[in-house]
Amino acid sequence: MSLVNDQKKLIEVNDLSIQFQNKGNEPGFELKQINFMLNKGETLGIVGESGSGKSITSLAIMGLLGRSGADITGGNILFHCQNNTVDLTSLSEKEYRSFRGKKISMIFQEPMTSLNPALRCGFQVEELLKIHEVKLKDSKQKVLEVFDLVKLPRIEEIYKSYPHQLSGGQRQRVMIAMAIICEPDLVIADEPTTALDVTVQKEILELLKLIQKKSNMGLIFISHDLGVIGEIADRVMVMRNGLSVESGSVAEILMNPMKDYTKALIACRPHLNSTSHRLPTVDSFNEEIITETGTEKSGTKLAGSPILEIRNLKTYYNKKQSFFTGTRDVVKAVDDISFQVFEGETLGLVGESGCGKSTLGRSIVQLIKPDDGDILYRGKSISKLSAKELRLLRRKIQIIFQDPFSSLNPRHTIGSILTEPIRVHGIRDGSKSARVFAIELLERVGLEAAFMNRYPHEFSGGQRQRIGIARALAMEPEFIICDESASALDVSVQAQIINLLNDIKDQFNLTYIFISHDLTVVKYFSDRVVVMRNGKIEEINSSEQIYTKPQSDYTRLLINSNMEL
């Protein structure tokens, strides 16, 4: 991506420093002397792990630090617009309102929590035009035009829809429409593609580049994924612990990084040709890369009776009922699926959102009752089990959810979350024994015994995911379903979780179904891969065969979309 040398400056961040205050007014996280400059029509990628200061930098630019307990302690942010230069750090909240949304806008990471669930999507976007007094003959028509620009389908229907009625990709497009409706000079995109499927992710990146080309806007794109940054950015700044580690052009940073931290971020992500049994992490990067330790996947012998067999499984949802006919629209989430999983195997399950991956996983553990077909575990039909037998089976088959924060009870301590199932199922006798076992599990997943008295909100995303894994292990299972358990994590934390899952698989002789939309992770982690689309299986084969000799056009599309990022 070439740079245009005669572009005018859009924003300059000079020696920006920010200090957070902990309880008791003790100094907390600190952002230290951040410097960068962005021209009109240019894209700056800011990359780093969670807690590096990426989002705090963007919130400072947006003037949204107010209630976060943070203060700007040094430096300035100069914004160049209409032949004027404004120091954003000197503006009052009232003055900032004329900039925020109109001159500078932001696309947030999670549109479901950023959009108002009680208001229709069209109203929320149109409201920005009214707030900033953009005079138009037909503001609704302007919203529909922007919806069409961001390639939303059925724009009239989307205009009248509530956020929960849209898919993740559609909600993200509504957020983009909201960000560009007032034609701002600068857009900040904060992790806008992290939890999206690879095909949707590619579409969002292409959309942002198209809009930028048409409007010549500046774009700050924040991500933890250097592959995504390489697809969209002109220049890159790498951040860690509130500091700028290094910066330069995309080619310089991706092809010839100077700092070990940047090299580690690049190495942490699995590649399609990965064969090592372990991924390098940021902390162990030097040792693991230099010595090139790690064993190749040994593969699984698909012999004997399968531990799990799915026969013609069907799980349908009734979407809505027609007022006139009384009939319901049926969504075939899982539509006549059959496959087998063998003991000690890791079976990858991949496909776009809505293809039925999670529904299949929840049907197996009976969180959702299938409409037809059968599920056999060690040759015995799950559907024919009594309530007592099903309860015993659930000890053997556990699930690790995608979002550990929503699956952990916020009112309970980690100790209570881990010991309760141990006591309920009689896995250990006595409360003391249960607590000792829970501490042992925490230590096995790389956490400390002192964490037993803390609550879920006190942990990072990676730590919460480790707690979710410990909770699954507390039942001493034979079979674990990992439902997007590493998808939304930083690449370095993702590497740690994948290594941990590999380690405990060997230690406890586990069998996995690994559900993900990230094809490189699925290939790296799995022995065989099932590709799903619209509730059906497109193909199933060894991970190597799927990626080197895909049989279906859809699989080739997924692989090509992944390779282009």
N, C-alpha and C positions, 0 to 999 in steps of 0.2 A: 504494500500500500504506500504510494508515494506521498510525500509531503509537499505542500505548496508554500514556498518560501515567503511570498509577499502577502500572506494572510495577516490581518490585523490581530493584535492581542485581544483576547476576550476576558480572561481572568488570570490574575497573578496571586499566588499564595506565597507570602514572604515570612520566613522564620515563625510560622504559626506554632504556638505552644498552648496546650490546654491542660488544666489540672482538675482532677476529680477529687471530691472530698468524701471519705468514708464516714461511718458513724463515729461520732465524737470529734468530727472535724479533723480527723487524721488524713494526711495526704494519701491519695489512692493512685489510680492509673494516671499516667502522664503522657501527653503527646508532646514531642520535643522537636522544635524548630524544623517544621516541614516546609519544603520549598518546591513549587512547581509552577509551570505556566502553560496556558492552553490558548490556542488560536481558534478563530472562527473556522468551522468546517473540519476541525481536527478532533481526534478521539484519543483521550488519555486513559490507559488502563491502569487501575490501582489493584494490586494483587497482594495477598498475604493471608495468614491464618486468622481464625476468629480471635478477637482481642488484640489484633495488630494495630488498630486505629483507623481502618479504612472507613467504616461507617461514621465514626466520630468526626473525621475530616469532612465528610459530605454534610453532616448535620450542622457543622460550623458554617459551611458555605450557605446553607439554607436558613440559617438563623434559628435553628430548632434545638439549641442546647439548653434553653431556659430551665426546664423542669428536670433535667438529668443530673443536677448537682455538679455541673462542670462550669468552669470559668476559663475564658480566654486570657492567658497570663502574658502573652507576648505576640508580636508580629501583627500582620494585617492581611486582609483579603481585598484586593483591588479588582473591581468589576468595571470593564470598559463598555459603555453603551451610548449610542447616539452622540458621539464626540465628547462624552463626559466620562470622567473616572470617579467612581464612588468607592470609598472604603467601607465595605459591608460591616466590619467590626464596630464601626462608629454609629450605626443606625439604631434607632429605637424600634420597638416591636411595631408600632404604628407605621413607621416609615418603611419597615421591611415588607409589610403587606402589599405595597405597590410593586415590589420586585417578585416576591414568592408566588409562583404559579403563572405569572405573566412574563417576567424576564428570565427567571430561573425556576425550573420545575424538577420534580424527582419521581422516578419510578421505583417503588419499594419492592422488597424481595417477596413478600407474601401478600398478594392482592386480596386474599380472603379476609385478612385482618385489617387491611388498609381501606377497603371499600365498606361503606355503611350497609349492613345487612338488611336494614329496614327501608332502604330507598332503592328505587329502580335505577338501573345503570345509566340510562339516558338522562335522567334527572340530575344524577351526580356529576356527569360531565358537563351538562348544560349550565349547572349552577356556577361553574367557574367563569363562564362568559358574563353572567350577571354580576358576580362579585367584583370582577375587574372592569365592569361597565363597557364591555365590548359591544358596540352598537351594530346590530344586524337586523335586517328585515325579518329573517326567519332563523332564530337560533337553533331550533330543532333540526332544520335542514343542514345547518353547519355541523351539528353533531353527527348526523347520518353520513355526511360527506367524510368526516374524519374516521368514523367506523368503517366506511368503505376503504379509506386509505390504509388502515391497519389490517385490512383483509379479514374482517369479521363476516361470517356468513349470516344471511337473514337479518339484515341490519334493523329492520323495523321490529322484529321479534326481540332482538338483543336490547334495543332501546327500552322496551317495556319489561324486560326480565330483571329479576333480583339476582344478586351475585351468586347465591347458592344454586341457581338454576343453570349456571354455566360451567363449562369444563375449566381446568386450571389454565390451559393455553388461552381460552377465550377471556377469562378474567384478567390475565396478564395483558392482553391486547386492549381491553377496556382501560386499564391503568396507563398504557402507553398513549391511548387517545386522550385521556385526561391530562397527561403531561404535555401534549403538543397542541391542545385545542386553542391556546392563546398565542401560539407561534413564538415560543420563548427563544432567547439567544443561546441558553445553556440548559442542557438536560443532564441530570445525574441519574444513572441507572445502577441501583444498589442490588447486586446479586439477582437480576431479573430472570435468570434462566436456570438457577441452581437445581430446583426440584422438578424440572420439566423433562419430558421425554426427549431423546436425542433429535428426533425429526422436528418436534415442535421447537426445541431449542434453536435448531438451525434456521427455522422459519422466522423466529423472533429476531435473531441476529441480522438476517438479511433484510427484515423489515426496518430495523433501526438504521442500517446503512442506507437504505433507500430514502427514508425520511430525511436523514442528515444531508444526503446529496441534493434533495429538492430544496431544502430550507437553509442550507449552509450553517446549521446550528453547531455549536460545540457540544461534545459528549464526553462525560466522565463515566467510565464503565468500571464498576467495582466487582471483583470476583475473587474466588480462591483458586480458580482453575486457569492455569496458564495456557491450556489448549484453547479455551474460549477467548481469552485475552488476545491470543495470537490471531484469531479469526477476525477480530473487529478493530483492534487498536492500532494507532500509528506509533505512539510512544508508551512506555511502561514505567511505572514506579512500584518497586517492591517494598512492602512495609513489614516490620516485625517489632512488637513490643513498643509501639509508639514512635518508632524511628523509621526513617527512610533508609533502607539497606543499600539499594542501588537503583539507578534509573537510566533509561536510554531508549533507543529505537527498539521496535519489536524484534527485528533481526538480531540486534546486538544481545538482547536479554535472553532470547530463546535459543539462539545458536551458539553464543559465546558468553555465557554468564560468568561474572568475575567472582561473585561471592558464593561461599559454600551453601548458604541458606537458600539462595535462588536455585542452585544445582539440586539441592535436596527436594525442593518443591516440584521440580520437573521430574525427578526420579521417583517420587512417591506414587505417582499415578501409574497404574498398570498399562502396559502397551499390548497391542495385539500379538506381538511375538514374544511376550513374557513367558518364561518357563520356570522361573525360580519359585520355590515353595514359600518364600517369604519376600515381602516388599520392604524396601528401605524406608525408614522413617526419618523425620527431621533430626531427631536426637541421635540416631545410630547411623546416619547417612555415611559418614567417613569410613567407619569400620566395615559396613556391609558392602559398600561400593568397591572399596580398595581390595578387599579380600575376595569379593565375588562369591561369598558363601551362599548356601541355599541349594536345596535339592530339587530336581525336576519332579513334577507330578508323576506319581507312579501309575496312575490310572486305576480303574476298578474293573475287576472281572465280573461280567454280567452273567453269573452262573448261579444255579440253584433256584430256589423259590424267592420271589421278590418279597421285601419287607412290607411294601405298600403297592396296592394295585387299584387303579381307577378304571372302572368299567362303565362306558356310555353315560358319564355323569352329566346331568343337566341341572342348572340352577338359574331360575328365571325371576325377574322382578316385574311387578305390576306398576307401570310408570304413572298412568293417570286414567281416569274414567271419563268417557264422553258423556256429556249431559243429555244429548239427544238419543243416542243409541244404547247407552248403559254398558258398552263394551270397554275393555281396558287395553291400553297399549302395553305389549309385553316386551321387555328387554331381555334378550337371551344372553345373559352375562357369561354363563358356561354352557356350551351347546354341544352335547354329545361327544365328550372328551374321554379318551382312553389312553393310559400309559402305565408303566411300571417303574418303581424305584427299588434298587437293590441295596442290601445292607452295606454300610460303609461308603456309599456313593454320595456325591454332591451333584444334584440335578438342578441346573439353572433354568429359570423360567423367565423369559424375556418377551417384551412387547410394549406397545404404546399404552398410555392411560386409557382405561375403558375397555381394554381387550379381555379382561376377566381374570387377570393374574391373582389379585388379592381376593376376589370372590372364590376362586378355586382353593386358595390356601385356607380361607376361613371355612369353606365347606368341608375340607378334610378334617379339621379339628372340631367340626360340628357347631361352630359359632353361627353359621348359617345352615339351615336345613335344605339339602338338595331336593329338587322336585322329582328327579328320576335317576336311575342308574344305581351303581353300588360302589362302595369303598371298602376294600379288604385290607386289614392290617394283620400281618402274619397269617394270612389265609382265612381270617374270620371277618364276617361282614359287620361293619360298624353300625349299620342301620338296624341290625337285629339285636343289638346289645341292650340290656336292661339299664336303668338309671345308675345303679351301683357299678355295673361293669363299665359303663361309659365314663364314670368318674375315675375309675382305675386306669382306663385307657388314656385319659387326659394327663395323667402323670407321665405316661410314656411319650406322648406327642405334645410338644410345646411350641409356642410361637413367639418370635421376637418382632415387635411392631416397628413401623417406620419412625414414628414420632414418640420417643420414650417419655417426653414431658407430658403429653396428654394421656399416656397409658400408665403413668405412675400417680398414685393418689397424692395430691399436693398437701393434704392434711396429715399424712403419716410420715414418720421418720423412715429413713432407709432401713434401719433395723427392724421396724415393724413390718415394712413391705416385704422383707426377706423372710422373717421368722414366722409370719402368719401362715403362709401356705405349708411351711415345714411342719408346724404344729397341727394344722387342720388335717393334713394327710398322714399324720403319724410317722413322718420320715425319721424324726429323731425324738427320743423320749425326754420330756422335761423341757422347761423354758430355757434353762442354762445350756443344755445340750444343743437346742435349736439356735441359740445365740452364737455358740462356739462354731457351729456349722456355717451360719451366715457370715461370720467374720472370715472363716476359711474361704468361702466363695468370693467375698470381696477381694481378698488378697490374690486369689487365683486370676481375677480379671484385672489386676493391676491397680487396685484401690487400697485404701488404708482402713484399719479397724476404727479409727477415730471418726470416720464418715458415718458410722452407724446412727449417731444422734442428730444428723443433719437432715434437712428437708430437700425434696427434688429441685426446688428453685435455686438452691445454693450451689448447683453444679453446672458445669459446661455441658454442651450437647454431647461431646464425646464421652464424658464421665457418666451422663445419664444413660447413654447407650450401653455402657459397661454394666451399669446397675440392672438394666433390662436383661442383659445376657446372664448375669448372676441370678436373677429371679427365675429365668428359664431353667438354669442348671440346678436350682434348689429342689426341683421335682425329680432329680436324677433320671432325666429322660433318655430315650433311645433315639428319638427322631425330633429334629427341630426344623420348623419352617421360619426362615428369615425373610420377612416381608419388607423389602426396601430398607433394610436395617443399616445401610451405610450411604444411602443416596444423597442425603442433605448435609453430609459432614464435609469438613475441609479435607483436602486430599491427604494431608499428613495424618489427620485423625482417622480418616477412612482406611489408610494403610495399617494403622495400629489395630483397628477393629477387625480387618480382614485377617491379619496375622493372628490375632487372638482367636478368631473363629477356627482358623486352621489348627492352632495349638490344641484347643479343647476338643476338637474333633478327634485328634490322635489320642489325647489323654483318656477320653471317655468312650471311644469307639462309637461316635455318633454318625447318624445319617442326616443329610441336609436336603431341603428344597430351598434354593436361594432365588428369591424373587427380586428382580431389578429391571430398570430401564437402561442401565449403563452397560453397554455391550462389552466394553473392555474389561470391566470388573467381572462380569458373568463368565467371559471366556477364561480369564485368569483363574477364577475360583472353582469352576465347575468341571466335572468329568463329562457329562452330557448336557445338552441344552435343548429345551423345548421352546419353540417360537410360537407365540399365540397372536391371533388377530380376530377381532370381532367374536370372541367366545369360542373360537375353534383353534385347533392345532394346525399351523402352517407346515411345520416340519419338526422332526426330532432326530438328533444325531449326536455324535461325539462333538465336543467343543471345537476340536481342530477341524473336523469335516464341515461343520456349520460355517466356519469363517473362511476356510480355503475353497470349499466347493459347495456353496449354498444351492439348494435345489429350487427355491421359490423366488419369484421377483420381489416379494415383500421383504424377505430376509436380506436380499442384496441391497434393497433400499435402506434398511436399517444400518447395515454395515457401511455402506457408502456415506451415509449421513454422519456416522460416528467418525469415520476416517478423515472427513473434511473439517472436523473441529479440532 
